[in-house]
Amino acid sequence: VRFRQFWGVSKRADLAESLKVPDVNGEYETVNPDKSNRFSFRISGVATHYLAWPRLVDLSFQHPFAGLSEDRRKTLIGTDRSAIKARMLMYFNPGVTWEQLAALKTCLTTDVPRFDAKRARQILLQAETYNDDRLLQYAMRPFDTQWCYYSPIRPLWREPRPEYWASYEVGTASLVTRFKAAKSLEGPPITFARQLCDYHMMPPNASVFPFRLRPSPKSKVTTGQMGLFGEGDTPTANLSPIARAYLSNLGIGNPDSDAETAGLVWMHALAIGYSPAYLSENADGIRQDWPRIPLPESAEALSASAGLGKQVAVLLDTEAAVAGVTTGTIRPELRVIATIQRIGGGQLDPTAGDLALTAGWGHGGQNGVTMPGKGRNVRREYKAGERAAIEEGAVALALSDEAAWGRLGATTYDIYLNNIAYWQNVPARVWDYTIGGYQVIKKWLSYREKELLGRDMTPDEVREVMDMARRIAAILLLEPALDMNYRAVKETCYEWPSLA
């Protein structure tokens, strides 16, 4: 296959003009589609060493679970736990008439493809009752934890993924990734979650790798799993036989014995996946397929890398308090980031509408889809106090001033809620930070516009943006250590036997 790029608004004319060149093929490069690049017609430069590393699916015993798909216009998902609970208590109450439910004007009483609303309620009322344990935290997007009411009984959810639910346990650590990139500016292609995950948490669709698997009656009789799970109910490490052999070769004992050992490989993968050097050096390969991860050749190196992965994981976990970042004495370089301010000074009054998000960050599209908006932000230079705080933090982190600015960005933003309130000093790279193709903070804001949320933001939600910005800044400032770890692993890499 011959390949060439045409860019810009004139690409159609440029393409036609190119036919007049005597040697048409001279401007094209040769592409060799094969299994390793998913038979892509696009030019890529994938290093041989990258193709020798195992993919995430090679490390996993269980093929990854697809995330949940609601497709009920967020009737079962939302930011307000009490509202979802009240709605579902009515839904599961046989004494509540269809007309009373219809007055709520939700998708639970609206027919859509594959969902006969009346028939669905009849099925649910016969199969189960309201269960408060099914009101669960839900990973909607990276850094966006909401609530959901879950039921494995079809057709309440469009895709309830009963096999995912059968293995899920509240608080189970998981990596979430995708089988190929959906966007060119993807950022890290991996994230971390302890909640049930949405299908679109990582586009084009989220694939969930639990660190441990909870045995279920179905899995116990599946070919090849009986020996792994045995007859008990103890969770087992989600590691392929060859990944278990890798740990054994390093002298690491039974990974089923505890969650820490079961998570070593996965936490290491998280540390590698957040290294900018790894992402830039292997961009073409990462884009085409599951991320491939180099493995350390010693137990000490694996433990050290997994330790870095744990630091990344706790920063990604919005429900985990992080000393110095979200609680306790905040680190000096983070203390000045994303502080909530009122134009002209003074206190903000939540009861007077001061926390309404009306700057145009999102609006409703067709079929209940949220469309992002431009919003309002102002890019500026750092103030003297902000600059001094970041430089003080750089000293504590053993980073040069140049390294700190390189990680956070040479300029900063003020991000507006409305015409009187704003988050002050969100460094440029924090604001632009992308995971799985989503610009994290901007995406979060798009779902909280008052037009869509139906209310003002709460003080806790306003603080959540501040905490999110500080978590992202802490990840960015960890990048030098993540790069050093990646390069050390790459130079002395374990030879993955199935691909040798």
C-alpha positions in Angstrom: 0.0 0.0 0.0 1.3 3.5 -0.9 0.5 6.3 1.6 0.7 10.0 1.6 -0.8 12.8 3.7 -2.8 15.7 2.4 -3.7 18.4 4.9 -5.7 21.6 5.3 -8.7 23.1 3.5 -7.0 22.8 0.1 -6.4 19.0 0.4 -9.0 18.1 -2.3 -7.3 20.5 -4.8 -3.9 19.3 -3.8 -4.9 15.7 -4.3 -6.2 16.5 -7.8 -3.0 18.5 -8.6 -0.8 15.6 -7.5 -2.1 13.5 -10.5 -0.3 15.8 -12.9 3.2 14.9 -11.5 5.0 12.5 -13.9 6.1 10.2 -11.1 2.9 9.9 -9.1 4.3 7.2 -6.8 7.4 9.3 -6.0 5.7 11.3 -3.2 4.3 8.2 -1.5 5.7 5.9 1.2 5.2 2.2 1.3 3.1 0.7 4.0 3.0 -3.0 4.9 -0.3 -3.9 6.6 0.0 -7.0 8.7 -1.4 -8.5 11.8 0.9 -6.6 14.2 -0.5 -3.2 13.0 -4.1 -4.5 12.5 -3.6 -4.3 8.8 -3.5 -0.5 8.9 -3.0 1.5 5.7 -1.4 4.3 7.7 2.3 4.9 7.9 3.8 4.1 11.3 7.1 3.6 12.9 6.8 0.9 15.5 10.1 -0.2 17.0 10.9 -3.9 17.1 11.5 -3.8 20.8 7.9 -2.5 21.3 6.4 -5.4 19.4 8.4 -7.8 21.7 6.6 -6.5 24.8 3.4 -8.2 26.0 0.0 -6.5 25.4 -2.2 -5.8 28.4 -4.5 -8.7 27.2 -1.5 -11.0 27.3 -1.1 -10.3 31.1 -4.7 -11.0 31.9 -6.4 -14.3 32.6 -9.9 -13.0 32.0 -10.5 -11.2 28.7 -11.3 -7.6 29.7 -14.9 -6.8 30.5 -16.7 -4.2 28.4 -18.0 -1.2 30.4 -21.7 -0.8 31.1 -24.0 0.9 28.6 -27.1 2.6 30.0 -28.6 4.3 27.0 -31.5 5.6 29.1 -30.5 9.3 28.9 -28.8 9.2 32.3 -32.0 8.2 34.1 -30.0 5.5 36.0 -26.8 7.6 36.3 -26.2 11.0 37.8 -24.4 13.2 40.2 -27.2 13.3 42.8 -27.4 10.0 44.7 -30.6 10.9 46.5 -32.5 11.8 43.3 -31.6 8.4 41.7 -32.6 6.6 44.9 -36.0 8.4 45.0 -36.6 7.7 41.3 -35.8 4.0 41.6 -37.8 3.5 44.8 -40.8 4.7 42.8 -39.9 2.5 39.8 -39.8 -0.7 42.0 -42.9 0.2 44.0 -45.9 -1.7 42.5 -48.2 0.8 44.1 -46.9 3.6 42.0 -48.9 3.8 38.8 -47.6 4.1 35.3 -49.0 7.6 35.1 -47.2 8.7 38.2 -43.9 7.4 36.8 -44.6 9.0 33.5 -45.0 12.4 35.3 -41.3 12.2 36.1 -40.5 12.5 32.4 -37.6 10.1 32.4 -36.5 7.5 29.9 -37.9 4.8 32.2 -41.4 5.4 30.6 -40.2 6.2 27.1 -40.0 3.5 24.4 -36.7 3.5 22.5 -35.1 0.8 20.3 -34.7 -2.4 22.3 -36.6 -1.0 25.2 -40.4 -1.4 25.6 -40.8 0.7 28.7 -44.0 -0.9 30.1 -42.8 -4.4 29.4 -39.4 -3.7 31.0 -41.0 -2.5 34.2 -43.2 -5.6 34.4 -40.1 -7.8 34.0 -38.2 -5.9 36.7 -41.1 -6.0 39.2 -41.4 -9.7 38.8 -37.6 -10.4 39.0 -36.4 -8.2 41.9 -37.1 -5.4 44.4 -35.3 -2.2 45.1 -31.9 -2.9 46.6 -29.9 -0.1 48.2 -26.7 -2.1 47.7 -27.2 -1.5 43.9 -26.9 2.2 44.3 -23.2 2.4 43.4 -20.4 4.8 42.5 -19.9 4.9 38.7 -16.8 5.9 36.8 -18.3 8.0 34.0 -15.0 9.5 32.7 -11.5 9.8 34.0 -11.8 11.9 37.2 -15.6 11.9 36.9 -17.2 9.7 39.5 -21.0 9.7 39.6 -23.7 7.4 40.9 -25.8 4.7 39.3 -28.5 2.3 40.1 -27.5 -1.1 38.7 -29.5 -4.1 37.8 -28.3 -7.1 35.8 -31.9 -7.8 34.6 -32.4 -6.8 31.0 -33.6 -4.6 29.6 -33.3 -1.9 32.4 -29.7 -1.2 31.2 -29.1 -1.5 27.5 -25.9 -3.6 28.2 -25.8 -4.6 31.9 -22.7 -6.9 31.2 -23.8 -9.6 33.7 -20.4 -11.3 33.4 -18.7 -8.1 34.5 -21.1 -7.8 37.4 -20.6 -11.4 38.4 -16.9 -10.7 38.9 -17.2 -7.2 40.4 -16.8 -6.4 44.0 -17.1 -2.9 45.4 -13.7 -1.3 45.7 -12.0 -3.8 43.3 -9.0 -2.1 41.7 -9.0 -2.1 37.9 -7.1 -0.8 34.9 -9.3 0.7 32.1 -8.0 1.0 28.6 -9.1 0.4 25.0 -8.1 -1.9 22.1 -7.0 1.0 19.9 -6.9 4.8 20.0 -10.0 6.7 18.9 -8.4 10.2 18.9 -5.1 11.5 17.7 -4.5 13.5 20.9 -5.1 10.7 23.3 -2.8 11.3 26.3 -2.3 8.3 28.5 -4.4 5.4 27.1 -4.9 3.8 30.6 -6.7 4.9 33.7 -7.5 3.5 37.1 -10.9 2.8 38.7 -12.5 1.1 41.7 -16.1 1.7 40.5 -18.2 0.2 37.9 -17.1 1.7 34.6 -19.0 3.2 31.7 -18.6 1.9 28.2 -17.4 5.3 27.0 -15.0 5.9 29.9 -12.2 5.3 27.5 -13.1 5.7 23.8 -13.9 4.0 21.5 -15.0 1.7 24.2 -13.7 0.9 27.7 -12.1 -2.4 28.5 -11.9 -3.2 32.2 -9.0 -5.3 33.6 -9.8 -6.1 37.3 -6.7 -6.9 39.4 -8.6 -9.7 41.1 -11.5 -11.9 40.0 -14.4 -12.9 42.2 -15.5 -16.5 41.2 -19.1 -17.0 40.1 -21.0 -20.2 39.5 -20.7 -19.6 35.7 -17.0 -19.0 35.8 -16.4 -22.1 38.0 -17.6 -24.5 35.3 -16.0 -22.7 32.4 -13.3 -24.7 30.7 -9.9 -23.9 32.0 -11.0 -21.9 35.1 -11.9 -24.8 37.5 -8.2 -25.3 38.3 -7.7 -21.6 38.9 -10.7 -20.9 41.1 -11.0 -24.2 42.9 -14.1 -24.7 45.0 -13.8 -21.7 47.3 -15.0 -18.2 47.1 -11.6 -16.5 47.5 -10.8 -13.9 44.9 -8.0 -14.8 42.6 -5.4 -12.7 40.7 -6.4 -11.8 37.2 -3.1 -13.0 35.7 -2.5 -15.2 32.7 -0.5 -18.4 33.2 2.5 -16.8 31.5 2.2 -13.7 33.7 2.2 -16.0 36.7 5.2 -17.8 35.4 6.9 -14.3 35.1 6.3 -13.6 38.7 7.5 -17.0 39.7 10.7 -16.5 37.7 11.3 -13.3 39.7 10.9 -15.3 43.0 7.5 -13.7 43.8 5.1 -16.1 45.5 1.5 -17.0 44.9 -0.3 -13.8 43.5 -3.6 -15.2 44.8 -2.4 -14.8 48.4 -3.1 -11.1 48.7 -4.3 -8.1 46.7 -0.9 -6.4 46.8 0.9 -9.2 44.9 -2.0 -9.6 42.5 -1.7 -5.9 41.6 2.1 -5.7 41.1 2.0 -6.2 37.3 -1.0 -3.9 36.9 0.4 -1.1 39.0 3.6 -1.4 37.0 1.6 -1.1 33.8 0.0 2.1 35.1 3.4 3.6 35.9 4.6 2.9 32.4 1.4 4.1 30.8 1.8 7.6 32.4 5.4 8.1 31.3 5.6 10.8 28.6 8.8 9.1 27.2 6.9 5.8 26.7 4.0 7.6 25.1 6.1 9.6 22.6 8.6 6.8 21.7 5.9 4.2 21.0 3.1 6.5 19.8 2.3 4.6 16.6 2.2 1.2 18.3 0.1 2.4 21.2 -2.4 4.0 18.8 -2.9 0.8 16.8 -3.5 -1.8 19.4 -3.7 -2.6 23.1 -0.8 -0.9 24.9 2.3 -3.1 25.2 4.2 -3.0 28.4 7.9 -3.8 29.0 8.4 -5.9 32.2 11.3 -5.4 34.7 13.7 -8.3 34.9 14.0 -8.3 38.7 11.5 -8.3 41.6 13.1 -5.2 43.1 12.6 -3.2 39.8 9.0 -4.5 39.5 8.2 -3.5 43.1 9.8 0.0 42.6 7.8 0.5 39.4 4.6 -0.7 41.0 5.2 1.8 43.8 5.2 4.6 41.3 2.0 3.1 39.8 0.3 3.3 43.2 1.2 7.0 43.4 -0.5 7.5 40.0 -3.5 5.3 41.0 -4.2 7.3 44.2 -4.1 10.5 42.3 -6.5 9.2 39.7 -8.9 7.8 42.3 -11.2 10.8 43.1 -12.5 9.0 46.2 -9.1 8.6 47.8 -7.7 11.4 49.9 -4.1 12.3 49.1 -2.0 13.9 51.8 -0.4 17.1 50.6 -2.6 17.2 47.5 -6.2 17.1 48.7 -5.9 16.8 52.5 -3.6 17.9 55.3 -0.9 20.5 54.6 -1.1 21.1 50.9 2.2 21.2 49.0 3.3 24.8 48.3 3.2 24.4 44.5 -0.3 22.9 44.7 -1.7 25.3 47.3 -2.0 28.1 44.8 -3.7 26.0 42.0 -7.4 26.4 41.1 -8.4 28.5 44.1 -12.0 29.7 43.8 -12.3 33.5 43.6 -14.8 36.2 43.2 -14.2 39.0 40.7 -13.3 42.1 42.7 -12.8 40.0 45.8 -15.1 39.1 48.6 -17.0 36.0 49.5 -19.1 33.9 47.2 -22.7 33.2 48.2 -24.0 29.7 47.1 -27.5 30.7 48.0 -27.4 33.7 45.6 -26.5 31.7 42.5 -22.8 32.5 42.7 -21.9 28.9 42.0 -24.1 28.4 38.9 -22.0 27.1 36.0 -23.3 29.3 33.2 -20.1 30.2 31.2 -21.1 27.9 28.3 -19.0 24.8 29.0 -21.7 22.4 27.7 -25.2 22.2 26.2 -27.7 19.6 25.3 -27.6 17.9 21.9 -29.8 15.4 20.1 -30.9 12.3 21.9 -29.7 13.6 25.3 -26.1 13.8 24.2 -24.0 16.5 26.0 -22.1 18.7 23.6 -19.0 20.6 24.8 -18.9 24.4 24.6 -16.2 27.0 24.5 -16.8 28.3 28.0 -14.7 31.2 29.2 -11.1 31.1 30.2 -8.4 33.7 30.3 -4.8 32.8 29.6 -2.2 34.9 31.5 1.3 35.0 33.0 1.8 33.7 36.5 1.5 36.2 39.3 4.6 36.7 41.5 3.1 34.7 44.4 2.1 31.8 42.2 5.5 31.7 40.6 7.2 31.7 44.0 5.0 28.9 45.4 5.7 26.7 42.4 9.5 27.3 42.6 9.3 26.5 46.4 7.6 23.2 45.5 10.2 22.4 42.8 12.9 22.6 45.5 11.1 20.2 47.7 10.6 17.8 44.7 14.3 18.1 43.7 13.2 19.6 40.4 14.8 22.6 38.7 12.6 25.6 38.1 12.8 24.9 34.4 11.6 21.3 34.9 8.7 22.5 37.0 7.6 25.1 34.4 8.1 22.4 31.7 5.7 20.1 33.5 3.1 22.6 34.5 3.3 25.0 31.6 4.8 28.4 31.1 1.5 30.2 31.4 -1.7 29.6 33.3 -5.5 30.1 33.0 -8.4 31.5 35.0 -11.4 29.3 34.4 -14.8 30.9 34.8 -18.0 29.5 36.3 -20.0 32.5 35.4 -19.6 36.3 35.2 -18.5 36.7 38.9 -16.7 33.5 40.0 -13.7 31.7 38.6 -11.0 29.1 39.5 -7.7 31.1 39.7 -4.4 29.7 38.3 -5.0 26.5 36.5 -1.6 25.9 34.8 -1.7 25.4 31.0 -0.7 21.8 31.0 -3.1 21.0 33.8 -6.0 22.6 31.8 -5.0 20.8 28.6 -4.3 17.4 30.3 -6.0 14.6 28.4 -6.7 11.0 29.3 -8.0 8.6 26.6 -8.8 11.5 24.3 -10.8 13.5 26.9 -9.6 16.9 28.1 -10.2 16.1 31.7 -11.4 19.3 33.4 -13.2 20.7 30.4 -15.1 17.4 29.9 -16.1 17.4 33.6 -17.4 21.0 33.4 -19.4 20.3 30.2 -21.7 17.9 32.2 -22.2 20.4 35.0 -23.5 23.4 33.1 -26.7 24.6 34.9 -28.8 24.1 31.7 -27.9 20.4 31.9 -27.5 19.8 35.6 -30.8 21.6 36.5 -29.2 23.4 39.5 -26.2 25.4 40.7 -23.0 23.6 41.6 -22.5 22.7 45.2 -19.5 24.0 47.2 -18.3 20.4 47.2 -18.4 20.2 43.4 -16.6 23.5 43.2 -13.9 22.1 45.5 -13.8 19.0 43.3 -12.5 21.0 40.4 -9.8 22.4 42.6 -8.8 18.9 43.8 -8.9 17.6 40.3 -6.5 20.3 39.1 -4.2 19.6 42.0 -4.2 15.9 41.3 -3.4 16.4 37.7 -0.6 18.8 38.6 0.8 16.2 41.0 0.8 13.6 38.1 2.6 16.1 35.8 5.3 16.7 38.5 5.8 12.9 38.9 6.6 12.6 35.2 10.4 12.8 35.5 10.4 9.8 37.9 8.0 8.0 35.6 10.3 8.6 32.6 13.4 7.5 34.5 11.5 4.3 35.6 10.4 3.5 32.0 13.9 4.0 30.5 15.4 1.8 33.2 12.9 -1.0 32.5 13.3 -0.7 28.8 17.1 -1.0 29.0 17.0 -4.3 31.0 13.7 -5.8 29.9 12.4 -9.2 30.7 12.1 -11.4 27.6 8.5 -12.3 27.2 8.6 -16.0 26.3 5.5 -16.2 24.2 6.8 -13.5 21.8 10.5 -14.4 21.9 
